[in-house]
């Protein structure tokens, strides 16, 4: 994996550890080749170097988001943003091929998490911790409408971000189609499905975990081979995405270990 070149200037001092602030700093960040989650520009601003930054972002497929000046002011704190701020990943992204290659190296059926539009950095960070603890081979996140590998995600993962491969894709539906072609079965975690305890998850599997408010999107539910649910016994009818992920992934791994023990026994 290539080393990230640090980006420093008076205008690039970071408020949260994941923002790069100011025109020169963002331009240098783009040149460095480092992974960038999003670039925010002032609404209606298309002057000078902003035009070049916007063109380079579009060419690289980096989401370009126009926001009001007040939002940039809040993100930058006391530093002059000059109409542009980049949200940079604290770790380079892997590819889906990297994730599947790891499963092959371990001689294991792939176990992949698909994070469908998770926007809360604490939830994504905690989910990375679940992935690491259960031995999942990687996590797939969308490029848009979701949190990336920000500093807050890294802190929430309690160090797991350093050990879990995370792939960022342009379109989750296309990624699911590709995984199915590669022999993986797709499990959507949603209410009303078959109990996870009665579902065989020892096959090559990708588990879709939905966003905090909307759950798994309709198109991904339709593309899934199975819908699995966790039986609820209390008055609240659902867990948050991280808790649900922990239960489902732990059950999948438990089944796999039992199958392996029976095979070797």
C-alpha positions as CSV (number, residue, x, y, z in Angstrom):
1,X,0.0,0.0,0.0
2,X,1.4,3.4,-1.0
3,X,2.4,5.8,1.7
4,X,0.3,9.0,2.1
5,X,2.2,12.2,1.6
6,X,1.4,14.6,4.4
7,X,-0.3,17.9,3.4
8,X,0.7,21.0,5.3
9,X,0.2,24.7,5.0
10,X,-1.1,27.5,7.1
11,X,-4.5,27.0,5.6
12,X,-4.5,23.3,5.9
13,X,-4.4,22.9,9.6
14,X,-7.1,20.4,10.4
15,X,-10.0,21.0,12.8
16,X,-10.9,17.3,13.2
17,X,-8.0,15.4,11.7
18,X,-9.9,14.7,8.5
19,X,-10.5,18.2,7.0
20,X,-8.0,19.9,4.7
21,X,-8.8,23.6,4.4
22,X,-8.1,26.2,1.8
23,X,-7.4,26.4,-1.9
24,X,-3.7,25.7,-1.9
25,X,-4.0,22.9,0.6
26,X,-6.8,21.1,-1.2
27,X,-5.0,21.5,-4.6
28,X,-1.9,19.8,-3.0
29,X,-4.1,17.1,-1.5
30,X,-5.5,16.2,-4.9
31,X,-2.0,16.1,-6.4
32,X,-0.8,13.8,-3.7
33,X,-3.1,11.0,-4.8
34,X,-4.4,10.5,-1.3
35,X,-7.9,9.2,-1.0
36,X,-10.5,12.0,-0.7
37,X,-14.0,11.3,0.5
38,X,-15.6,14.6,-0.5
39,X,-14.8,18.2,-1.5
40,X,-17.1,20.9,-0.3
41,X,-17.1,24.2,-2.2
42,X,-19.0,27.4,-1.5
43,X,-22.3,27.5,-3.4
44,X,-22.0,29.4,-6.7
45,X,-18.2,29.8,-6.3
46,X,-16.4,29.1,-9.6
47,X,-13.5,31.5,-9.6
48,X,-9.8,31.1,-9.9
49,X,-8.4,27.9,-8.5
50,X,-11.8,26.7,-7.4
51,X,-12.6,26.0,-11.1
52,X,-9.5,23.8,-11.4
53,X,-10.2,22.0,-8.1
54,X,-13.8,21.3,-9.2
55,X,-12.6,20.0,-12.6
56,X,-10.0,17.7,-11.0
57,X,-12.5,16.4,-8.5
58,X,-14.9,15.5,-11.2
59,X,-12.2,13.9,-13.3
60,X,-11.2,11.7,-10.3
61,X,-14.8,10.8,-9.4
62,X,-14.6,12.7,-6.0
63,X,-18.0,13.8,-4.8
64,X,-18.2,17.6,-5.2
65,X,-20.7,19.2,-2.8
66,X,-21.9,22.8,-3.0
67,X,-22.8,24.2,0.4
68,X,-23.6,27.5,2.0
69,X,-20.7,29.6,3.3
70,X,-22.0,29.2,6.8
71,X,-21.4,25.4,6.7
72,X,-17.8,25.9,5.5
73,X,-17.3,28.4,8.4
74,X,-18.4,25.8,10.9
75,X,-16.2,23.1,9.4
76,X,-13.1,25.4,9.2
77,X,-13.4,26.9,12.7
78,X,-11.0,29.7,12.9
79,X,-9.1,28.9,9.7
80,X,-9.8,30.7,6.4
81,X,-11.4,28.2,4.1
82,X,-11.3,30.3,0.9
83,X,-14.4,28.6,-0.3
84,X,-13.2,25.0,-0.3
85,X,-12.7,22.2,2.2
86,X,-11.8,18.6,1.5
87,X,-12.7,15.6,3.7
88,X,-9.7,13.3,3.5
89,X,-9.7,9.6,4.4
90,X,-7.4,8.8,7.4
91,X,-6.6,5.5,5.7
92,X,-6.4,4.5,2.0
93,X,-9.3,2.5,0.7
94,X,-8.9,-1.1,-0.4
95,X,-10.7,-2.6,-3.4
96,X,-13.4,-5.3,-3.5
97,X,-10.7,-7.5,-5.1
98,X,-8.5,-6.9,-2.1
99,X,-11.2,-8.1,0.2
100,X,-12.0,-11.3,-1.7
101,X,-8.2,-12.0,-2.1
102,X,-7.9,-11.9,1.7
103,X,-10.6,-14.6,2.0
104,X,-8.7,-16.7,-0.6
105,X,-5.4,-16.2,1.3
106,X,-7.1,-17.5,4.5
107,X,-8.7,-20.3,2.6
108,X,-12.1,-19.2,3.9
109,X,-15.5,-18.5,2.3
110,X,-15.8,-14.7,1.9
111,X,-17.7,-12.9,4.7
112,X,-18.2,-9.3,3.6
113,X,-20.2,-6.4,5.2
114,X,-22.0,-4.0,2.9
115,X,-22.8,-0.7,4.8
116,X,-25.8,0.8,3.0
117,X,-25.7,4.6,3.6
118,X,-24.4,4.7,7.2
119,X,-23.9,8.4,7.9
120,X,-23.0,8.3,11.7
121,X,-19.2,8.0,12.1
122,X,-19.6,6.3,15.5
123,X,-21.8,3.6,14.0
124,X,-19.4,3.0,11.1
125,X,-16.4,3.0,13.4
126,X,-18.1,0.5,15.7
127,X,-19.0,-1.6,12.7
128,X,-15.4,-1.8,11.7
129,X,-14.6,-3.0,15.2
130,X,-17.3,-5.7,14.8
131,X,-15.8,-6.7,11.4
132,X,-12.3,-7.0,12.9
133,X,-13.4,-9.0,16.0
134,X,-15.5,-11.5,14.0
135,X,-12.8,-11.9,11.3
136,X,-14.9,-10.6,8.4
137,X,-12.8,-10.0,5.3
138,X,-13.8,-6.4,4.7
139,X,-16.5,-3.7,4.5
140,X,-17.9,-2.1,1.4
141,X,-19.2,1.5,1.6
142,X,-20.8,3.8,-1.0
143,X,-19.0,6.9,-2.3
144,X,-22.0,9.1,-1.7
145,X,-24.6,9.6,1.0
146,X,-22.5,7.9,3.7
147,X,-19.6,8.7,6.0
148,X,-16.1,7.8,4.8
149,X,-13.0,6.9,6.8
150,X,-12.8,10.1,8.8
151,X,-10.9,10.7,11.9
152,X,-14.1,10.3,13.9
153,X,-14.7,6.9,12.4
154,X,-11.1,5.9,13.2
155,X,-11.5,6.9,16.8
156,X,-14.8,5.1,17.1
157,X,-13.3,1.9,15.7
158,X,-10.9,1.7,18.7
159,X,-8.0,0.9,16.4
160,X,-9.9,-1.6,14.2
161,X,-9.6,0.8,11.2
162,X,-6.0,-0.2,10.8
163,X,-6.8,-3.9,10.4
164,X,-10.0,-3.9,8.3
165,X,-10.1,-3.5,4.6
166,X,-12.7,-1.0,3.5
167,X,-13.6,-0.6,-0.2
168,X,-15.5,2.5,-1.5
169,X,-17.6,2.0,-4.5
170,X,-19.6,4.3,-6.8
171,X,-22.7,2.2,-6.8
172,X,-23.7,-0.4,-4.2
173,X,-26.2,-2.1,-6.5
174,X,-23.5,-2.7,-9.1
175,X,-21.2,-4.0,-6.4
176,X,-23.8,-6.5,-5.3
177,X,-24.3,-7.7,-8.8
178,X,-20.5,-8.2,-9.1
179,X,-20.4,-10.1,-5.8
180,X,-23.2,-12.4,-7.0
181,X,-21.3,-13.1,-10.2
182,X,-18.3,-14.1,-8.0
183,X,-20.3,-16.7,-6.1
184,X,-21.4,-14.8,-3.0
185,X,-24.9,-15.0,-1.6
186,X,-26.4,-11.7,-0.5
187,X,-28.2,-11.4,2.9
188,X,-30.2,-8.3,3.7
189,X,-30.6,-7.6,7.5
190,X,-34.2,-6.4,7.8
191,X,-37.2,-7.0,9.9
192,X,-39.6,-9.7,8.7
193,X,-37.0,-12.1,7.4
194,X,-36.0,-15.6,8.4
195,X,-34.3,-15.8,11.8
196,X,-30.6,-15.5,11.5
197,X,-30.3,-18.5,13.8
198,X,-32.3,-20.6,11.3
199,X,-30.3,-19.5,8.3
200,X,-27.2,-21.2,6.9
201,X,-24.6,-18.5,6.6
202,X,-21.6,-20.7,6.0
203,X,-21.6,-20.0,2.3
204,X,-19.7,-17.2,0.6
205,X,-21.7,-14.3,2.0
206,X,-22.2,-10.6,1.9
207,X,-24.4,-9.1,4.7
208,X,-26.1,-5.8,3.9
209,X,-26.6,-3.5,7.0
210,X,-28.9,-0.5,6.4
211,X,-28.6,3.1,7.4
212,X,-29.8,4.3,10.8
213,X,-33.1,5.7,9.7
214,X,-34.0,4.0,6.4
215,X,-32.7,0.5,6.8
216,X,-31.6,-1.4,3.7
217,X,-32.6,0.4,0.5
218,X,-35.3,-1.1,-1.7
219,X,-33.1,-1.9,-4.6
220,X,-30.6,-3.8,-2.5
221,X,-33.4,-5.7,-0.7
222,X,-34.7,-6.7,-4.2
223,X,-31.2,-7.8,-5.2
224,X,-30.7,-9.9,-2.0
225,X,-31.0,-13.7,-2.0
226,X,-32.2,-13.8,1.6
227,X,-33.6,-11.5,4.2
228,X,-32.4,-12.3,7.8
229,X,-33.7,-10.9,11.0
230,X,-32.8,-11.1,14.7
231,X,-35.7,-12.3,17.0
232,X,-36.8,-9.5,19.3
233,X,-38.1,-10.2,22.8
234,X,-38.4,-6.7,24.3
235,X,-40.7,-3.7,23.7
236,X,-38.4,-2.1,21.1
237,X,-38.6,-3.8,17.7
238,X,-35.0,-3.2,16.5
239,X,-31.4,-2.8,17.4
240,X,-29.1,-0.1,16.0
241,X,-27.0,-1.1,13.0
242,X,-23.8,-1.9,15.0
243,X,-25.6,-4.1,17.5
244,X,-27.5,-5.9,14.7
245,X,-24.2,-6.3,12.8
246,X,-22.5,-7.8,15.8
247,X,-25.2,-10.4,16.3
248,X,-25.5,-11.4,12.7
249,X,-21.7,-11.6,12.0
250,X,-21.1,-13.5,15.3
251,X,-23.7,-16.0,14.3
252,X,-22.3,-16.4,10.8
253,X,-18.8,-17.0,12.3
254,X,-20.1,-19.4,14.9
255,X,-21.8,-21.5,12.2
256,X,-18.6,-21.5,10.1
257,X,-16.4,-22.7,13.0
258,X,-18.9,-25.5,13.9
259,X,-18.8,-26.6,10.2
260,X,-15.1,-26.6,10.2
261,X,-14.8,-28.5,13.4
262,X,-17.2,-31.1,12.1
263,X,-15.3,-31.4,8.9
264,X,-12.0,-31.8,10.7
265,X,-13.4,-34.0,13.4
